[in-house]
């Protein structure tokens, strides 16, 4: 089993779940959000956490796993404690964007490494 490929799929699922959460929360007014956006985002966080664990377990991808885990920690802390749906928080939004960009860059680096490495061993 190639952990890098599984990690890539899990990171892509994180991106998909995050997109779903954003679309759901953007299509409803704040008082009628419900739990659907939170459930989608938590599913994405679980995928990213498992991907980070798999990447950390391999010497060749440990750095990428560390970046994913660090960005994920920032995103979870922001969602749990700092970002409030009732008002805008530009600093929190910027930190969230930075965390998402870090995970996106890690996903691209992992994908590029897989395409240059050739077939799985």
C-alpha positions in Angstrom: 0.0 0.0 0.0 1.4 3.4 -1.0 0.7 5.8 1.8 1.4 8.8 -0.4 -1.4 7.9 -2.8 -3.9 7.3 0.1 -2.8 10.6 1.7 -3.3 12.4 -1.6 -6.9 11.0 -1.9 -7.6 12.0 1.7 -6.3 15.5 1.1 -8.5 15.8 -2.0 -11.4 14.6 0.1 -10.6 17.4 2.6 -10.7 19.9 -0.2 -14.1 18.5 -1.4 -15.6 18.5 2.1 -14.4 22.0 2.8 -15.9 23.2 -0.4 -19.2 21.5 0.4 -19.2 23.2 3.9 -18.5 26.6 2.3 -21.3 26.2 -0.2 -23.8 25.0 2.3 -23.0 27.8 4.8 -23.0 30.4 2.1 -26.4 29.4 0.8 -28.2 29.8 4.1 -28.7 32.7 6.4 -26.7 32.6 9.7 -29.7 31.7 12.0 -30.6 28.8 9.7 -27.2 27.2 9.2 -28.0 24.0 11.0 -25.3 21.4 11.5 -24.7 20.4 7.9 -21.7 22.8 7.3 -20.1 21.7 10.6 -20.6 18.0 9.8 -19.0 18.4 6.3 -16.1 20.4 7.7 -15.5 17.8 10.5 -15.5 15.1 7.9 -12.8 17.0 6.0 -10.8 17.5 9.1 -10.8 13.8 9.8 -9.6 13.1 6.3 -6.8 15.6 6.6 -5.8 14.2 10.1 -5.5 10.7 8.8 -3.6 11.9 5.7 -1.2 13.8 8.0 -0.7 10.7 10.1 0.1 8.6 7.1 2.5 11.2 5.8 4.3 11.6 9.2 4.8 7.8 9.3 7.0 7.9 6.3 10.5 9.4 6.3 10.2 10.8 2.7 7.0 12.7 3.4 7.4 13.6 7.1 7.9 17.3 6.3 4.7 17.5 4.3 2.8 15.7 7.0 4.1 18.2 9.6 2.9 21.1 7.5 -0.5 19.5 7.0 -0.9 18.7 10.7 0.2 22.3 11.7 -2.2 23.9 9.3 -5.0 21.6 10.4 -4.4 22.5 14.0 -4.7 26.2 13.1 -7.9 25.6 11.2 -9.5 23.6 14.0 -8.6 26.1 16.7 -10.0 28.9 14.5 -13.3 27.0 14.0 -13.6 26.0 17.6 -12.7 29.2 19.4 -12.0 32.3 17.3 -14.3 32.5 14.3 -17.8 33.6 15.1 -20.7 33.4 12.6 -22.3 36.5 14.1 -19.5 38.9 13.0 -16.6 39.3 10.6 -13.1 38.6 11.9 -10.6 39.6 9.2 -7.6 38.3 11.1 -9.2 34.9 11.7 -10.3 34.8 8.1 -6.8 35.5 6.9 -5.4 32.8 9.2 -8.0 30.4 7.9 -7.0 31.3 4.3 -3.3 30.8 5.2 -4.1 27.3 6.6 -6.0 26.3 3.5 -3.2 27.5 1.3 -0.7 25.5 3.2 -2.7 22.4 2.8 -3.3 23.1 -0.9 0.5 23.6 -1.4 1.2 20.3 0.5 -1.4 18.5 -1.7 0.2 19.8 -4.9 3.7 18.9 -3.7 2.5 15.4 -2.8 0.8 15.0 -6.2 3.9 16.3 -8.1 6.1 13.9 -6.1 3.8 11.0 -7.1 3.9 11.8 -10.7 7.6 12.1 -10.9 8.2 9.0 -8.8 6.6 6.6 -11.3 4.5 3.6 -10.5 4.0 2.4 -6.9 6.3 -0.2 -5.6 
